[in-house]
């Protein structure tokens, strides 16, 4: 259910016929959905050969690439929207990836798993183990996630980089709620992920 909520929200944030880049698009599920429902001009980047193959089999324009390395090859303002859904935590240089996204996209939509969710805290507090849940489904030794953070961490990073958060949302598993108070502890405690719409303050 939470994945469907994520997809529905991201779709609502994108205009029809927009030029969209989906970074870390996986098997192309979101990109395919957007092409069918929003008539976007979509392109994807995926590091996994299997993901690229599955995306291309859906008729999508997807290339194999690494967000840490290959975003520099795109000219400024190439896309109306750049999406990074559940991928930032798997990058080696998340700050640099954000900066490149904002350079090549007029609007950026990012979703992150929230490591501050209460169930994750409980697993670490009472069992002394790294969390394994629906959104963090791999054990620590095989996960691709290398830079896990909380919603609060992400907001603080954007402030330090002079990046504007135009809109922010939190996924509670059962519903999407708008974040009106960025410093509220409830954002971390009750949310499995955060979704952000960004722009750049730097002139």
C-alpha positions, 0 to 999 in steps of 0.5 A: 500500500505504501508504494502505491501511495508514493506512486500516486503522490509523485504522479500528482506532482508532475504536469502532463507532457512533462519531460522527466528523468527517473534516476535509479528507475529500477524495473521502470514501474514508476516511469511506465505509470507516468507515461501511461497516466501523465503522457510524459516524455520519460527517460530513466537511468538505472545501474542494474543491467537487469533493471535496464532490461526489464525497463526496456522490455516495457518500451521505456527509454532507459540507459545503464548509468550511475547517479554518482558519476553520470549526471554531469553528462546532462546539460543544465535544465534538460528536464522539467522534473527529475525524480530520485525515489528510494535511491539517494541512500544508495549513492556514494555522494548524496550531496553531489547527486542532489546538486546535479539533480537541481542543475539538470531539472527545473523541479526535483522530487526525492523520496527517502526511507526514514530511518527515524521511524519508531519501528526501526528504533524499537528493533535497534533498542530492544533487539540490538540489530539493524532494522529489517522491514518492508522499506528496509528489506535487506540485511545489513551485509547485503543492502545497497543502502550506505547513507541512511538518514532520517527526515530531519537529517534530510531537511537539515542537509537541504538547509546547509546546501541552500536548497529550498524544500518547496513541499514536503510529505510523509508516508505513514504506510496508510496515508500521505500527510503534508509536512507543515512543521519541519521540526516536529518529532512526529515526522520521524517517529510516525513515517516510513518515508519522506517525499520532497519537492526541491528547488535551488536557492543559488543564483 
